[in-house]
Amino acid sequence: VRNRDQHAGVQYILDSVVAQLAAVPSRRFIYAEVAFLARWWQQQDEAMRRLVRELVQEGMAALGQTGGHKRGGGGRWEGLGGTERDIPFPFVPIHVPPGVPSPSFLSPWVSPFLFLVLSQPCPQLCPQSLLAVVAGEVTVLSPGILPNVYNPPPGLCWDQLCTDPPVVDGDGPERNVDTVVSSFLDAAATQAQQYRTNHIIMTMGSDFHYENAHLWFKNLDKLIAHVNARQANGSRIHALYSTPSCYLRELHRANLTWPLKTDDFFPYSDGPNQYWTGYFSSRPAFKGYERLSSSFLQICSQLEALAGPSAREGPYGTGDSSVLRKAVAVAQHHDAVSGTERQHVANDYARQLAKGWDCCQVLVANALSLLGGTKCPFVFCNALNISMCPLSETADHFTVILYNPLARRVAWPVRLPVRGSSYAVTDPEGQPVASQVSLDPTNPPNPPHPPLALGAPGELLFQAWAPPLGFSAFGVKQLSPADPWEPPERPSGDPELQIENEHLRVLFDPRTGLLREIQNLAKGFSLPVSQGFYWYNASAGNTQNPQASGAYIFRPNSSTPIPVAKCATTRLLKTPLVQELHQNFSAWCSQVLRLRPGQPYLELEWTVGPIPGTAGHTWAHLGTLGAGQGTAGHSWAHLGIAPRSSSSHLFCPPWQDEKLQLTVLTDRSQGGGSILDGSLELMVHRRLLKDDNRGVTEPLNEPGSDGRGLVVRGRHLVLLDTAAASADQHRPLAQEMTMSPSVVLAPGAGPHLRQVSGEGLWVSPAPGEVRVPGVPRLTQPSPQFSGLCQALPPNIHLLSLEPRGAGSLLLRLEHLYERGESQNGSQPATVDLTTLFSAFTITSVREMALGGDIPLRSVSRLLWTTATG
């Protein structure tokens, strides 16, 4: 509808292509934007759907995967709703574009492929039975890049958006077919020089092409016919329509030995000073929102599975997890979470996520009502990131319900804005829980971030816990009315500016207020560490190279970062529940460093923005000073550790020597690097005044809610441990950050959650008991609930649990550790599914491919010979 910004009519592409494929059976087409396909599919009648199924089954239409939500990197098309099981999977493409935030999300191909054989005999068309290729087996291939990215060779673009002349093969004066064929054969010969077999593949299309598919197919038909006609004169090139699956089959048939690639594809550059590293951090608020939304989607799906289908229709209305599932899927598109979209598009992605949250919150409320036997109102505090929650700020008695989506018990700090100065908190058994009310760090008396100073002045803090895949309810009562607030002073008698608990002691420079050293008290070692905030001024281009820094490109005008401030004003807070040092670097940059009892890591909660309009980029600089030069007595090596079960990186690579390891976990995707030995930089925010000419056509200048610029808050968790023990710390902690517990409030005493009977779901009702179909049988009221009979082994993660039709669920489990990563964690584990769940009984199991779409026995894998054997 915004053709003035970008002409794009995907529905017309599909209308046109289907008609052209049905007209000529030899044609092929590859389509990968599944979210658009789902919208188009819902508008088609049964005759059109039947035709599309036939085209796919015959291999004429190949559907690739992109913009789909795959928690485990599998192959389910979330966007197709009830249709994903009706459309087969003819191929999984292997080309990953540089904008992809995760290896699971693949190229937006919207085109057919020309398959060229540079010798005789000619191959037959690829039969449908060979089209099932699993991406996990393809990764052993030596990767490459197509010479024209995903565009056609120069001069051979025949879309209505192109200006190349059509193929004219008559006898008139405009005949150009010989020139076109010669140009095509030259391009094929040049490309073939870089390929190991006599098969090459060409993309014939581009973004938003094929709205009038007749133009493309008519010219391609002519091109193929005239290229193959030259075989009569000795040409050894045969051209035909094809798909990546057919091309891959021919590579496999070549029976070659392929080099094994194990390192990364990044950083990507398409020219001097043109590194595509900016999008790892562009739009950091949206990156954080996507991560939170993915976590809440798992909670929503789990409760839908545990409470049964009645959770979709309950006292709070109609709940629907599919709305958020589709929104999260689309948000993981390579031009969404990457931050390389225009502002109005980013706003629409956020709108879709918010709509999904609304639908899931209704479902969660219905599930709580079913499990708790109550109709009390539930309150979701969606603005806790700016310390706003109307119920906790106004009520003198309320209940905090903590849901834990992990398959092990979790302790979690609850922080709520309040106006009272003293509260009593009780646990699920009615026992008192230690709590405190302190000055909210986001709303100090002289706030460095005025836009955030909106909520209550106080913050209630207490440590909550919840059982595996379950809830715990905590009561909160105000003991006294609100008193005037006075900022806590630095405790007297402290010889140094420091915070500590039983695991760590963190020291600060008394002159600058900056981090100076981290000590591991439990194991008796320390590491000098300095941390601060820096910024890079964005390049606007120069006479030597006009490339400007933008949403895609990170190009500073100097390689030396500029400190936001060399000193920070500090405020120290020490209580039995928390020790914090508040640092204020400027009017737009502040941080809280935090230790809690029992916490083996240092938490850094940063708040940045609005960046002044003259600034280009802001980085958080975290590193070990002098470690690379040996001044700390260590020789450090950079380790690359792959994240698990997350579309974004769970943590940046740790720094390790022979004995010690420093690990940093992030709460969203962030660009980072070790520019100097022993240092680590993480980009936390960006604001730019120029476009980088990569298709966005507007600067990355997010206005924020008030138009002054965007304020972003996030967390880094820092662990310092021995190299041997580090994985046991950061693996489970990374899961807590990715699938974090969720807080729900209720006024007054709230619901009395009831433990599900261990007898399972399909039990006979007790005398006088009314059974609601699909709702678990419940025991006596209890303020705790767990969907598991026992926790999973500590090295096993419950990746997803979601309904898949009447009486069936999709369950994904994963091992958390790499082979040899942990002495205990890397060991195999056994899980008994028949006794795992408390809310239902598993009566049968069918092993599926990771995507959950097809049985594992139906997967046909290609085996490849590698140089390493």
Salt bridges, closest charged atoms under 4 A:
ASP5 OD2 - ARG2 NE 2.78
ASP5 OD1 - ARG342 NH1 3.69
GLU33 OE2 - HIS333 NE2 3.25
GLU46 OE2 - ARG53 NH1 3.29
GLU78 OE1 - ARG76 NH1 2.15
GLU78 OE1 - ARG325 NE 3.79
GLU84 OE2 - ARG76 NH2 3.09
GLU84 OE2 - ARG85 NH1 3.02
ASP86 OD2 - ARG53 NH2 3.67
GLU137 OE2 - ARG861 NH1 3.47
ASP169 OD1 - LYS222 NZ 3.70
ASP169 OD2 - HIS226 NE2 3.13
ASP178 OD2 - ARG175 NE 3.14
GLU211 OE1 - HIS7 NE2 3.14
ASP221 OD2 - ARG27 NH2 2.42
GLU250 OE1 - HIS199 NE2 3.65
GLU250 OE2 - ARG249 NH2 2.38
GLU250 OE2 - ARG253 NH1 3.46
ASP263 OD1 - LYS261 NZ 2.68
ASP270 OD1 - ARG694 NH2 3.10
GLU304 OE2 - ARG312 NE 2.43
ASP335 OD2 - HIS334 NE2 3.68
GLU341 OE2 - ARG283 NE 3.96
ASP348 OD1 - ARG351 NH2 2.85
GLU393 OE1 - ARG419 NH2 3.28
GLU459 OE2 - ARG415 NE 2.94
ASP494 OD2 - LYS574 NZ 3.13
GLU496 OE2 - ARG516 NH2 2.66
GLU500 OE2 - ARG505 NE 3.31
GLU502 OE2 - HIS503 NE2 3.97
ASP509 OD2 - ARG511 NH2 3.04
GLU517 OE1 - ARG516 NH1 3.99
GLU580 OE1 - HIS582 NE2 2.82
GLU580 OE2 - ARG594 NE 2.58
GLU603 OE2 - ARG594 NH1 2.92
GLU603 OE1 - ARG596 NH1 3.08
GLU603 OE2 - ARG715 NH1 3.68
GLU605 OE1 - ARG415 NH2 3.42
GLU605 OE1 - ARG594 NH2 3.27
ASP657 OD2 - HIS634 ND1 2.61
ASP667 OD1 - ARG668 NE 2.89
GLU681 OE2 - HIS621 ND1 3.63
GLU702 OE2 - ARG283 NH1 3.34
ASP706 OD2 - ARG708 NH1 3.75
ASP721 OD1 - LYS523 NZ 2.72
GLU736 OE2 - ARG408 NH1 3.33
GLU759 OE1 - ARG777 NH1 3.01
GLU769 OE1 - ARG777 NE 3.85
GLU802 OE2 - ARG76 NH1 3.37
GLU802 OE2 - ARG325 NE 3.87
GLU802 OE2 - ARG804 NE 3.55
GLU818 OE2 - ARG644 NH1 3.68
GLU821 OE2 - ARG731 NH2 3.14
